[in-house]
Amino acid sequence: MSEKSLGLNGLGKIRKNKTFRPERIEPKVSETIRRSLPDDQILMHYTRKLKAKDTPKSVQTQIDTHMAIKQIGIVENKKNYEVINELVEKYINDMPDTKKKLVMEFIRQVQRNMPEE
């Protein structure tokens, strides 16, 4: 046996057709960053005073929970729906991203159908 055919190095030296690395293609960088999760604001906050038709009265809570919401509103000088909005936003922000994304899809769908300010 000759020295050219011994070992791995020997095979590479007598090999005629070597394959070459493919040309490296750089990934395209998008101009704007698109996030699937929105910014901090989850629920819409109106500057005008909401009317009865804008706030459906379909939330039922226990009496102690209702009193807690009412007292928080009195202490912070807010309406009950503003207190509930803050509580819901904090709860959604603390959710795992997969669940948060699912909830946000439904919120955005409802917000698209809401009347403008």
N, CA, C and O atoms as CSV, one atom per row, in Angstrom:
chain,resi,resn,atom,element,x,y,z
A,1,MET,N,N,0.836,-1.184,0.000
A,1,MET,CA,C,0.000,0.000,0.000
A,1,MET,C,C,0.876,1.240,0.000
A,1,MET,O,O,1.904,1.304,0.674
A,2,SER,N,N,0.464,2.168,-0.731
A,2,SER,CA,C,1.247,3.397,-0.798
A,2,SER,C,C,0.779,4.362,0.282
A,2,SER,O,O,-0.284,4.174,0.875
A,3,GLU,N,N,1.558,5.369,0.527
A,3,GLU,CA,C,1.227,6.346,1.568
A,3,GLU,C,C,0.031,7.212,1.173
A,3,GLU,O,O,-0.657,7.731,2.051
A,4,LYS,N,N,-0.230,7.379,-0.110
A,4,LYS,CA,C,-1.341,8.217,-0.565
A,4,LYS,C,C,-2.693,7.616,-0.201
A,4,LYS,O,O,-3.644,8.358,0.043
A,5,SER,N,N,-2.799,6.314,-0.159
A,5,SER,CA,C,-4.095,5.697,0.061
A,5,SER,C,C,-4.344,5.316,1.514
A,5,SER,O,O,-5.405,4.775,1.828
A,6,LEU,N,N,-3.396,5.582,2.410
A,6,LEU,CA,C,-3.571,5.226,3.814
A,6,LEU,C,C,-4.241,6.357,4.592
A,6,LEU,O,O,-3.882,7.523,4.427
A,7,GLY,N,N,-5.207,6.016,5.436
A,7,GLY,CA,C,-5.831,6.982,6.342
A,7,GLY,C,C,-6.800,7.921,5.643
A,7,GLY,O,O,-6.966,7.892,4.423
A,8,LEU,N,N,-7.426,8.747,6.452
A,8,LEU,CA,C,-8.408,9.694,5.924
A,8,LEU,C,C,-7.755,10.796,5.095
A,8,LEU,O,O,-8.316,11.252,4.099
A,9,ASN,N,N,-6.582,11.213,5.513
A,9,ASN,CA,C,-5.896,12.261,4.765
A,9,ASN,C,C,-5.500,11.766,3.385
A,9,ASN,O,O,-5.496,12.530,2.419
A,10,GLY,N,N,-5.175,10.516,3.299
A,10,GLY,CA,C,-4.789,9.950,2.014
A,10,GLY,C,C,-5.950,9.923,1.042
A,10,GLY,O,O,-5.756,10.144,-0.154
A,11,LEU,N,N,-7.147,9.658,1.523
A,11,LEU,CA,C,-8.314,9.629,0.642
A,11,LEU,C,C,-8.621,11.011,0.085
A,11,LEU,O,O,-8.994,11.145,-1.081
A,12,GLY,N,N,-8.466,12.030,0.906
A,12,GLY,CA,C,-8.762,13.382,0.464
A,12,GLY,C,C,-7.795,13.870,-0.594
A,12,GLY,O,O,-8.157,14.698,-1.430
A,13,LYS,N,N,-6.571,13.369,-0.570
A,13,LYS,CA,C,-5.576,13.854,-1.517
A,13,LYS,C,C,-5.797,13.285,-2.914
A,13,LYS,O,O,-5.522,13.962,-3.905
A,14,ILE,N,N,-6.285,12.060,-3.008
A,14,ILE,CA,C,-6.457,11.478,-4.336
A,14,ILE,C,C,-7.873,11.667,-4.883
A,14,ILE,O,O,-8.160,11.261,-6.009
A,15,ARG,N,N,-8.737,12.266,-4.113
A,15,ARG,CA,C,-10.117,12.471,-4.546
A,15,ARG,C,C,-10.163,13.563,-5.606
A,15,ARG,O,O,-9.570,14.628,-5.435
A,16,LYS,N,N,-10.863,13.297,-6.692
A,16,LYS,CA,C,-10.868,14.241,-7.807
A,16,LYS,C,C,-11.991,15.273,-7.685
A,16,LYS,O,O,-11.737,16.472,-7.790
A,17,ASN,N,N,-13.218,14.826,-7.466
A,17,ASN,CA,C,-14.372,15.735,-7.441
A,17,ASN,C,C,-14.727,16.093,-5.998
A,17,ASN,O,O,-15.419,15.339,-5.315
A,18,LYS,N,N,-14.262,17.213,-5.560
A,18,LYS,CA,C,-14.602,17.685,-4.218
A,18,LYS,C,C,-15.862,18.535,-4.298
A,18,LYS,O,O,-16.042,19.312,-5.235
A,19,THR,N,N,-16.725,18.380,-3.314
A,19,THR,CA,C,-17.898,19.251,-3.259
A,19,THR,C,C,-17.523,20.523,-2.518
A,19,THR,O,O,-16.752,20.500,-1.559
A,20,PHE,N,N,-18.069,21.604,-2.969
A,20,PHE,CA,C,-17.772,22.897,-2.363
A,20,PHE,C,C,-18.945,23.336,-1.502
A,20,PHE,O,O,-20.078,22.899,-1.702
A,21,ARG,N,N,-18.662,24.190,-0.560
A,21,ARG,CA,C,-19.725,24.735,0.284
A,21,ARG,C,C,-20.647,25.596,-0.561
A,21,ARG,O,O,-20.199,26.279,-1.481
A,22,PRO,N,N,-21.931,25.563,-0.248
A,22,PRO,CA,C,-22.836,26.448,-0.997
A,22,PRO,C,C,-22.594,27.901,-0.606
A,22,PRO,O,O,-22.044,28.204,0.452
A,23,GLU,N,N,-23.017,28.767,-1.482
A,23,GLU,CA,C,-22.853,30.193,-1.235
A,23,GLU,C,C,-23.699,30.595,-0.038
A,23,GLU,O,O,-24.851,30.175,0.073
A,24,ARG,N,N,-23.149,31.396,0.851
A,24,ARG,CA,C,-23.879,31.792,2.056
A,24,ARG,C,C,-24.869,32.885,1.704
A,24,ARG,O,O,-24.521,33.890,1.085
A,25,ILE,N,N,-26.110,32.668,2.112
A,25,ILE,CA,C,-27.166,33.644,1.852
A,25,ILE,C,C,-27.529,34.300,3.177
A,25,ILE,O,O,-27.932,33.631,4.129
A,26,GLU,N,N,-27.380,35.602,3.221
A,26,GLU,CA,C,-27.713,36.348,4.428
A,26,GLU,C,C,-29.229,36.503,4.516
A,26,GLU,O,O,-29.869,36.792,3.505
A,27,PRO,N,N,-29.819,36.321,5.695
A,27,PRO,CA,C,-31.265,36.514,5.822
A,27,PRO,C,C,-31.628,37.987,5.682
A,27,PRO,O,O,-30.870,38.880,6.061
A,28,LYS,N,N,-32.804,38.203,5.128
A,28,LYS,CA,C,-33.267,39.579,4.964
A,28,LYS,C,C,-33.713,40.124,6.311
A,28,LYS,O,O,-34.410,39.448,7.068
A,29,VAL,N,N,-33.312,41.330,6.596
A,29,VAL,CA,C,-33.706,41.986,7.836
A,29,VAL,C,C,-34.930,42.835,7.537
A,29,VAL,O,O,-34.907,43.679,6.641
A,30,SER,N,N,-35.994,42.609,8.286
A,30,SER,CA,C,-37.203,43.394,8.045
A,30,SER,C,C,-36.982,44.827,8.504
A,30,SER,O,O,-36.254,45.086,9.462
A,31,GLU,N,N,-37.620,45.742,7.806
A,31,GLU,CA,C,-37.428,47.155,8.105
A,31,GLU,C,C,-38.084,47.552,9.416
A,31,GLU,O,O,-37.525,48.329,10.191
A,32,THR,N,N,-39.271,47.015,9.658
A,32,THR,CA,C,-39.961,47.318,10.903
A,32,THR,C,C,-40.139,46.034,11.691
A,32,THR,O,O,-40.360,44.960,11.130
A,33,ILE,N,N,-40.041,46.167,12.965
A,33,ILE,CA,C,-40.212,45.008,13.829
A,33,ILE,C,C,-41.698,44.826,14.075
A,33,ILE,O,O,-42.373,45.728,14.572
A,34,ARG,N,N,-42.199,43.656,13.723
A,34,ARG,CA,C,-43.607,43.359,13.951
A,34,ARG,C,C,-43.713,42.432,15.140
A,34,ARG,O,O,-43.177,41.324,15.132
A,35,ARG,N,N,-44.400,42.889,16.147
A,35,ARG,CA,C,-44.600,42.066,17.333
A,35,ARG,C,C,-45.997,41.498,17.301
A,35,ARG,O,O,-46.961,42.186,16.965
A,36,SER,N,N,-46.092,40.232,17.656
A,36,SER,CA,C,-47.419,39.627,17.689
A,36,SER,C,C,-48.173,40.050,18.947
A,36,SER,O,O,-49.403,40.079,18.949
A,37,LEU,N,N,-47.457,40.372,20.003
A,37,LEU,CA,C,-48.107,40.863,21.213
A,37,LEU,C,C,-48.072,42.387,21.206
A,37,LEU,O,O,-47.049,42.972,20.850
A,38,PRO,N,N,-49.143,43.030,21.584
A,38,PRO,CA,C,-49.201,44.489,21.542
A,38,PRO,C,C,-48.404,45.133,22.676
A,38,PRO,O,O,-47.790,44.457,23.502
A,39,ASP,N,N,-48.438,46.444,22.682
A,39,ASP,CA,C,-47.747,47.189,23.730
A,39,ASP,C,C,-48.477,47.031,25.061
A,39,ASP,O,O,-49.319,46.148,25.222
A,40,ASP,N,N,-48.141,47.891,25.996
A,40,ASP,CA,C,-48.676,47.763,27.348
A,40,ASP,C,C,-50.192,47.939,27.423
A,40,ASP,O,O,-50.852,47.267,28.216
A,41,GLN,N,N,-50.749,48.830,26.613
A,41,GLN,CA,C,-52.187,49.091,26.703
A,41,GLN,C,C,-52.957,47.938,26.073
A,41,GLN,O,O,-52.776,47.617,24.899
A,42,ILE,N,N,-53.808,47.331,26.865
A,42,ILE,CA,C,-54.586,46.194,26.396
A,42,ILE,C,C,-55.999,46.631,26.065
A,42,ILE,O,O,-56.499,46.360,24.973
A,43,LEU,N,N,-56.638,47.301,26.998
A,43,LEU,CA,C,-58.011,47.749,26.810
A,43,LEU,C,C,-58.019,49.210,26.383
A,43,LEU,O,O,-57.108,49.969,26.715
A,44,MET,N,N,-59.045,49.593,25.651
A,44,MET,CA,C,-59.155,50.975,25.193
A,44,MET,C,C,-59.596,51.862,26.356
A,44,MET,O,O,-60.491,51.500,27.120
A,45,HIS,N,N,-58.962,53.020,26.481
A,45,HIS,CA,C,-59.323,53.979,27.520
A,45,HIS,C,C,-59.890,55.215,26.831
A,45,HIS,O,O,-59.191,55.902,26.085
A,46,TYR,N,N,-61.142,55.483,27.087
A,46,TYR,CA,C,-61.804,56.618,26.464
A,46,TYR,C,C,-61.566,57.870,27.292
A,46,TYR,O,O,-61.514,57.830,28.521
A,47,THR,N,N,-61.423,58.982,26.582
A,47,THR,CA,C,-61.277,60.258,27.280
A,47,THR,C,C,-62.652,60.841,27.603
A,47,THR,O,O,-62.796,61.593,28.567
A,48,ARG,N,N,-63.649,60.503,26.809
A,48,ARG,CA,C,-64.999,61.007,27.068
A,48,ARG,C,C,-65.674,60.144,28.134
A,48,ARG,O,O,-65.233,59.035,28.435
A,49,LYS,N,N,-66.737,60.677,28.685
A,49,LYS,CA,C,-67.497,59.926,29.680
A,49,LYS,C,C,-68.313,58.852,28.966
A,49,LYS,O,O,-69.006,59.141,27.991
A,50,LEU,N,N,-68.231,57.625,29.446
A,50,LEU,CA,C,-68.940,56.525,28.810
A,50,LEU,C,C,-70.419,56.568,29.156
A,50,LEU,O,O,-70.807,56.932,30.266
A,51,LYS,N,N,-71.231,56.190,28.185
A,51,LYS,CA,C,-72.680,56.145,28.385
A,51,LYS,C,C,-73.081,54.737,28.791
A,51,LYS,O,O,-72.259,53.820,28.786
A,52,ALA,N,N,-74.342,54.574,29.140
A,52,ALA,CA,C,-74.841,53.279,29.605
A,52,ALA,C,C,-74.711,52.205,28.527
A,52,ALA,O,O,-74.451,51.044,28.842
A,53,LYS,N,N,-74.889,52.581,27.256
A,53,LYS,CA,C,-74.791,51.587,26.188
A,53,LYS,C,C,-73.343,51.134,25.958
A,53,LYS,O,O,-73.112,50.054,25.414
A,54,ASP,N,N,-72.370,51.954,26.370
A,54,ASP,CA,C,-70.958,51.588,26.219
A,54,ASP,C,C,-70.482,50.644,27.314
A,54,ASP,O,O,-69.452,49.987,27.161
A,55,THR,N,N,-71.214,50.570,28.407
A,55,THR,CA,C,-70.804,49.724,29.530
A,55,THR,C,C,-71.908,48.730,29.867
A,55,THR,O,O,-72.778,49.026,30.687
A,56,PRO,N,N,-71.884,47.570,29.250
A,56,PRO,CA,C,-72.920,46.578,29.571
A,56,PRO,C,C,-72.804,46.119,31.016
A,56,PRO,O,O,-71.706,45.968,31.552
A,57,LYS,N,N,-73.940,45.905,31.624
A,57,LYS,CA,C,-73.978,45.543,33.043
A,57,LYS,C,C,-74.128,44.032,33.203
A,57,LYS,O,O,-75.099,43.574,33.805
A,58,SER,N,N,-73.208,43.270,32.687
A,58,SER,CA,C,-73.349,41.817,32.706
A,58,SER,C,C,-72.371,41.136,33.661
A,58,SER,O,O,-72.247,39.912,33.637
A,59,VAL,N,N,-71.683,41.895,34.491
A,59,VAL,CA,C,-70.726,41.304,35.424
A,59,VAL,C,C,-71.415,41.099,36.765
A,59,VAL,O,O,-71.948,42.040,37.353
A,60,GLN,N,N,-71.399,39.874,37.236
A,60,GLN,CA,C,-71.969,39.589,38.550
A,60,GLN,C,C,-70.847,39.104,39.460
A,60,GLN,O,O,-70.088,38.201,39.108
A,61,THR,N,N,-70.758,39.714,40.624
A,61,THR,CA,C,-69.726,39.331,41.590
A,61,THR,C,C,-70.367,39.135,42.956
A,61,THR,O,O,-71.527,39.478,43.181
A,62,GLN,N,N,-69.589,38.582,43.841
A,62,GLN,CA,C,-70.054,38.450,45.218
A,62,GLN,C,C,-70.090,39.831,45.852
A,62,GLN,O,O,-69.462,40.769,45.360
A,63,ILE,N,N,-70.816,39.943,46.927
A,63,ILE,CA,C,-71.009,41.250,47.564
A,63,ILE,C,C,-69.695,41.812,48.103
A,63,ILE,O,O,-69.469,43.020,48.034
A,64,ASP,N,N,-68.824,40.950,48.640
A,64,ASP,CA,C,-67.556,41.465,49.170
A,64,ASP,C,C,-66.625,41.919,48.042
A,64,ASP,O,O,-65.886,42.889,48.204
A,65,THR,N,N,-66.657,41.223,46.901
A,65,THR,CA,C,-65.854,41.651,45.751
A,65,THR,C,C,-66.373,42.977,45.213
A,65,THR,O,O,-65.589,43.854,44.849
A,66,HIS,N,N,-67.680,43.123,45.162
A,66,HIS,CA,C,-68.276,44.377,44.698
A,66,HIS,C,C,-67.884,45.531,45.620
A,66,HIS,O,O,-67.552,46.619,45.150
A,67,MET,N,N,-67.924,45.297,46.921
A,67,MET,CA,C,-67.549,46.350,47.871
A,67,MET,C,C,-66.074,46.698,47.749
A,67,MET,O,O,-65.697,47.862,47.889
A,68,ALA,N,N,-65.235,45.696,47.487
A,68,ALA,CA,C,-63.805,45.967,47.310
A,68,ALA,C,C,-63.577,46.849,46.084
A,68,ALA,O,O,-62.804,47.806,46.139
A,69,ILE,N,N,-64.247,46.527,44.982
A,69,ILE,CA,C,-64.118,47.335,43.764
A,69,ILE,C,C,-64.637,48.747,44.012
A,69,ILE,O,O,-64.027,49.725,43.579
A,70,LYS,N,N,-65.753,48.846,44.702
A,70,LYS,CA,C,-66.347,50.153,44.996
A,70,LYS,C,C,-65.421,50.988,45.876
A,70,LYS,O,O,-65.233,52.176,45.616
A,71,GLN,N,N,-64.840,50.386,46.912
A,71,GLN,CA,C,-63.954,51.118,47.820
A,71,GLN,C,C,-62.650,51.524,47.130
A,71,GLN,O,O,-62.135,52.616,47.372
A,72,ILE,N,N,-62.116,50.654,46.276
A,72,ILE,CA,C,-60.915,51.032,45.509
A,72,ILE,C,C,-61.237,52.233,44.629
A,72,ILE,O,O,-60.427,53.153,44.514
A,73,GLY,N,N,-62.412,52.231,44.009
A,73,GLY,CA,C,-62.828,53.357,43.178
A,73,GLY,C,C,-62.977,54.638,43.975
A,73,GLY,O,O,-62.608,55.711,43.499
A,74,ILE,N,N,-63.518,54.538,45.189
A,74,ILE,CA,C,-63.683,55.727,46.033
A,74,ILE,C,C,-62.325,56.265,46.466
A,74,ILE,O,O,-62.087,57.472,46.416
A,75,VAL,N,N,-61.436,55.373,46.891
A,75,VAL,CA,C,-60.114,55.795,47.364
A,75,VAL,C,C,-59.308,56.431,46.235
A,75,VAL,O,O,-58.640,57.444,46.445
A,76,GLU,N,N,-59.364,55.846,45.046
A,76,GLU,CA,C,-58.565,56.347,43.926
A,76,GLU,C,C,-59.331,57.318,43.032
A,76,GLU,O,O,-58.817,57.745,41.998
A,77,ASN,N,N,-60.564,57.672,43.424
A,77,ASN,CA,C,-61.395,58.609,42.673
A,77,ASN,C,C,-61.596,58.134,41.230
A,77,ASN,O,O,-61.358,58.877,40.278
A,78,LYS,N,N,-62.037,56.889,41.093
A,78,LYS,CA,C,-62.276,56.291,39.780
A,78,LYS,C,C,-63.650,55.648,39.765
A,78,LYS,O,O,-64.232,55.343,40.806
A,79,LYS,N,N,-64.150,55.453,38.559
A,79,LYS,CA,C,-65.407,54.730,38.378
A,79,LYS,C,C,-65.143,53.236,38.542
A,79,LYS,O,O,-64.007,52.774,38.435
A,80,ASN,N,N,-66.222,52.487,38.805
A,80,ASN,CA,C,-66.071,51.038,38.991
A,80,ASN,C,C,-65.493,50.363,37.752
A,80,ASN,O,O,-64.649,49.475,37.871
A,81,TYR,N,N,-65.940,50.776,36.554
A,81,TYR,CA,C,-65.437,50.134,35.341
A,81,TYR,C,C,-63.958,50.429,35.115
A,81,TYR,O,O,-63.249,49.611,34.529
A,82,GLU,N,N,-63.480,51.598,35.575
A,82,GLU,CA,C,-62.053,51.906,35.455
A,82,GLU,C,C,-61.225,51.000,36.358
A,82,GLU,O,O,-60.150,50.542,35.971
A,83,VAL,N,N,-61.728,50.745,37.559
A,83,VAL,CA,C,-61.037,49.842,38.485
A,83,VAL,C,C,-60.993,48.433,37.902
A,83,VAL,O,O,-59.956,47.771,37.941
A,84,ILE,N,N,-62.126,47.979,37.359
A,84,ILE,CA,C,-62.178,46.638,36.768
A,84,ILE,C,C,-61.244,46.551,35.566
A,84,ILE,O,O,-60.568,45.538,35.385
A,85,ASN,N,N,-61.196,47.605,34.736
A,85,ASN,CA,C,-60.280,47.616,33.587
A,85,ASN,C,C,-58.834,47.448,34.035
A,85,ASN,O,O,-58.082,46.680,33.435
A,86,GLU,N,N,-58.442,48.166,35.088
A,86,GLU,CA,C,-57.067,48.052,35.583
A,86,GLU,C,C,-56.769,46.649,36.108
A,86,GLU,O,O,-55.698,46.096,35.857
A,87,LEU,N,N,-57.727,46.082,36.837
A,87,LEU,CA,C,-57.531,44.726,37.358
A,87,LEU,C,C,-57.395,43.709,36.229
A,87,LEU,O,O,-56.558,42.809,36.292
A,88,VAL,N,N,-58.222,43.857,35.201
A,88,VAL,CA,C,-58.167,42.927,34.066
A,88,VAL,C,C,-56.851,43.080,33.316
A,88,VAL,O,O,-56.244,42.083,32.927
A,89,GLU,N,N,-56.399,44.322,33.106
A,89,GLU,CA,C,-55.129,44.545,32.410
A,89,GLU,C,C,-53.961,43.931,33.175
A,89,GLU,O,O,-53.090,43.300,32.578
A,90,LYS,N,N,-53.942,44.114,34.489
A,90,LYS,CA,C,-52.864,43.523,35.292
A,90,LYS,C,C,-52.899,42.002,35.217
A,90,LYS,O,O,-51.857,41.351,35.138
A,91,TYR,N,N,-54.093,41.447,35.241
A,91,TYR,CA,C,-54.232,39.987,35.173
A,91,TYR,C,C,-53.750,39.458,33.824
A,91,TYR,O,O,-53.050,38.446,33.765
A,92,ILE,N,N,-54.123,40.141,32.743
A,92,ILE,CA,C,-53.700,39.703,31.406
A,92,ILE,C,C,-52.193,39.845,31.250
A,92,ILE,O,O,-51.552,38.982,30.651
A,93,ASN,N,N,-51.617,40.922,31.778
A,93,ASN,CA,C,-50.163,41.105,31.684
A,93,ASN,C,C,-49.397,40.017,32.419
A,93,ASN,O,O,-48.279,39.684,32.029
A,94,ASP,N,N,-49.973,39.460,33.470
A,94,ASP,CA,C,-49.298,38.416,34.238
A,94,ASP,C,C,-49.481,37.021,33.646
A,94,ASP,O,O,-48.875,36.064,34.129
A,95,MET,N,N,-50.300,36.892,32.617
A,95,MET,CA,C,-50.543,35.581,31.998
A,95,MET,C,C,-49.327,35.141,31.182
A,95,MET,O,O,-48.540,35.984,30.752
A,96,PRO,N,N,-49.160,33.832,30.961
A,96,PRO,CA,C,-48.115,33.359,30.042
A,96,PRO,C,C,-48.399,33.866,28.621
A,96,PRO,O,O,-49.548,34.125,28.264
A,97,ASP,N,N,-47.344,34.002,27.822
A,97,ASP,CA,C,-47.479,34.610,26.500
A,97,ASP,C,C,-48.465,33.887,25.596
A,97,ASP,O,O,-49.189,34.534,24.839
A,98,THR,N,N,-48.511,32.563,25.654
A,98,THR,CA,C,-49.420,31.833,24.768
A,98,THR,C,C,-50.874,32.134,25.105
A,98,THR,O,O,-51.692,32.347,24.210
A,99,LYS,N,N,-51.192,32.151,26.383
A,99,LYS,CA,C,-52.564,32.455,26.793
A,99,LYS,C,C,-52.884,33.923,26.552
A,99,LYS,O,O,-53.995,34.268,26.151
A,100,LYS,N,N,-51.900,34.784,26.802
A,100,LYS,CA,C,-52.100,36.215,26.602
A,100,LYS,C,C,-52.410,36.510,25.133
A,100,LYS,O,O,-53.281,37.326,24.830
A,101,LYS,N,N,-51.699,35.848,24.232
A,101,LYS,CA,C,-51.915,36.076,22.809
A,101,LYS,C,C,-53.321,35.652,22.397
A,101,LYS,O,O,-53.969,36.331,21.599
A,102,LEU,N,N,-53.786,34.545,22.934
A,102,LEU,CA,C,-55.132,34.063,22.628
A,102,LEU,C,C,-56.191,35.050,23.119
A,102,LEU,O,O,-57.143,35.351,22.399
A,103,VAL,N,N,-56.025,35.548,24.338
A,103,VAL,CA,C,-56.975,36.520,24.893
A,103,VAL,C,C,-56.931,37.818,24.093
A,103,VAL,O,O,-57.969,38.421,23.820
A,104,MET,N,N,-55.730,38.243,23.720
A,104,MET,CA,C,-55.584,39.503,22.996
A,104,MET,C,C,-56.246,39.456,21.621
A,104,MET,O,O,-56.765,40.470,21.156
A,105,GLU,N,N,-56.236,38.302,20.968
A,105,GLU,CA,C,-56.893,38.181,19.665
A,105,GLU,C,C,-58.383,38.497,19.783
A,105,GLU,O,O,-58.940,39.203,18.942
A,106,PHE,N,N,-59.022,37.976,20.821
A,106,PHE,CA,C,-60.449,38.230,21.005
A,106,PHE,C,C,-60.711,39.678,21.402
A,106,PHE,O,O,-61.700,40.272,20.972
A,107,ILE,N,N,-59.830,40.248,22.219
A,107,ILE,CA,C,-59.991,41.650,22.617
A,107,ILE,C,C,-59.879,42.556,21.398
A,107,ILE,O,O,-60.696,43.461,21.223
A,108,ARG,N,N,-58.874,42.323,20.550
A,108,ARG,CA,C,-58.686,43.155,19.351
A,108,ARG,C,C,-59.856,43.009,18.381
A,108,ARG,O,O,-60.242,43.974,17.721
A,109,GLN,N,N,-60.416,41.816,18.295
A,109,GLN,CA,C,-61.562,41.594,17.420
A,109,GLN,C,C,-62.761,42.429,17.882
A,109,GLN,O,O,-63.455,43.026,17.059
A,110,VAL,N,N,-63.000,42.470,19.174
A,110,VAL,CA,C,-64.102,43.276,19.711
A,110,VAL,C,C,-63.804,44.757,19.535
A,110,VAL,O,O,-64.706,45.534,19.221
A,111,GLN,N,N,-62.548,45.160,19.733
A,111,GLN,CA,C,-62.191,46.573,19.616
A,111,GLN,C,C,-62.345,47.086,18.189
A,111,GLN,O,O,-62.658,48.258,17.985
A,112,ARG,N,N,-62.128,46.222,17.202
A,112,ARG,CA,C,-62.318,46.649,15.811
A,112,ARG,C,C,-63.784,46.971,15.524
A,112,ARG,O,O,-64.082,47.801,14.665
A,113,ASN,N,N,-64.690,46.322,16.234
A,113,ASN,CA,C,-66.121,46.540,16.017
A,113,ASN,C,C,-66.698,47.636,16.906
A,113,ASN,O,O,-67.868,47.991,16.765
A,114,MET,N,N,-65.895,48.176,17.820
A,114,MET,CA,C,-66.381,49.225,18.717
A,114,MET,C,C,-66.438,50.556,17.983
A,114,MET,O,O,-65.648,50.789,17.068
A,115,PRO,N,N,-67.361,51.435,18.370
A,115,PRO,CA,C,-67.418,52.760,17.737
A,115,PRO,C,C,-66.209,53.601,18.144
A,115,PRO,O,O,-65.638,53.427,19.220
A,116,GLU,N,N,-65.843,54.508,17.259
A,116,GLU,CA,C,-64.720,55.407,17.536
A,116,GLU,C,C,-65.119,56.407,18.606
A,116,GLU,O,O,-66.300,56.573,18.910
A,117,GLU,N,N,-64.119,57.074,19.176
A,117,GLU,CA,C,-64.381,58.056,20.239
A,117,GLU,C,C,-65.177,59.203,19.754
A,117,GLU,O,O,-65.481,60.113,20.526
